[in-house]
Amino acid sequence: MAGKTLINRTLTTLSKLPPDKVKEVSDFADYILKKYDEQILRRGIEKLIGDSKAFAFLSQEEDIYTVEDLKEKN
């Protein structure tokens, strides 16, 4: 369903509800918006970290130990 159609349908439904139920829907919509904003923020942070060179040294770390260093081998 198209966004505008869905919004209009929701507004029509809301106009038929008593005020206490409209408040519940409003609170729920606020909750969904907050979760959506947090998701966008989290993705942005993940992208910044992924694009950052701050941890590049970890991929260039040399091997300190080898299999020969093991005392027991299975």
LINMO-V435825 format. One record per residue. N is the residue number from 0. PSI is psi in radians with two decimals (none if undefined). D_LAST is the distance of its C-alpha to the last C-alpha in Angstrom with 1 decimal. Layout:
# LINMO-V435825
N & PSI & D_LAST
N & PSI & D_LAST
This chain:
# LINMO-V435825
0 & 2.45 & 60.3
1 & 2.65 & 61.7
2 & -0.84 & 61.3
3 & -0.73 & 65.1
4 & -0.75 & 65.7
5 & -0.71 & 63.0
6 & -0.79 & 64.3
7 & -0.71 & 67.9
8 & -0.72 & 66.8
9 & -0.74 & 65.0
10 & -0.68 & 68.1
11 & -0.77 & 70.3
12 & -0.76 & 68.1
13 & -0.63 & 68.0
14 & -0.31 & 71.8
15 & -0.17 & 72.1
16 & 2.68 & 69.9
17 & 2.76 & 71.3
18 & -0.65 & 70.6
19 & -0.60 & 68.0
20 & -0.60 & 65.9
21 & -0.68 & 66.4
22 & -0.73 & 65.0
23 & -0.79 & 61.9
24 & -0.71 & 61.4
25 & -0.78 & 62.0
26 & -0.73 & 59.4
27 & -0.71 & 56.8
28 & -0.70 & 57.6
29 & -0.72 & 57.2
30 & -0.81 & 53.8
31 & -0.72 & 52.7
32 & -0.72 & 54.1
33 & -0.80 & 52.2
34 & -0.69 & 48.9
35 & -0.79 & 49.7
36 & -0.73 & 50.5
37 & -0.67 & 47.3
38 & -0.76 & 45.3
39 & -0.75 & 47.2
40 & -0.78 & 46.7
41 & -0.76 & 42.9
42 & -0.68 & 42.7
43 & -0.75 & 44.8
44 & -0.75 & 42.5
45 & -0.67 & 39.4
46 & -0.76 & 41.2
47 & -0.77 & 42.2
48 & -0.74 & 38.7
49 & -0.63 & 37.3
50 & -0.24 & 40.0
51 & 2.61 & 39.7
52 & 0.11 & 38.2
53 & -0.58 & 37.5
54 & 0.29 & 33.7
55 & -0.52 & 33.5
56 & -0.43 & 32.0
57 & -0.59 & 28.7
58 & -0.24 & 28.1
59 & 0.12 & 28.9
60 & 2.32 & 26.5
61 & 2.72 & 24.7
62 & 2.15 & 20.9
63 & -0.64 & 20.7
64 & 2.64 & 17.0
65 & 3.10 & 14.8
66 & -0.56 & 11.2
67 & -0.35 & 12.6
68 & -0.23 & 13.5
69 & 2.43 & 10.1
70 & -0.61 & 10.2
71 & 2.35 & 6.7
72 & 2.34 & 3.8
73 & none & 0.0
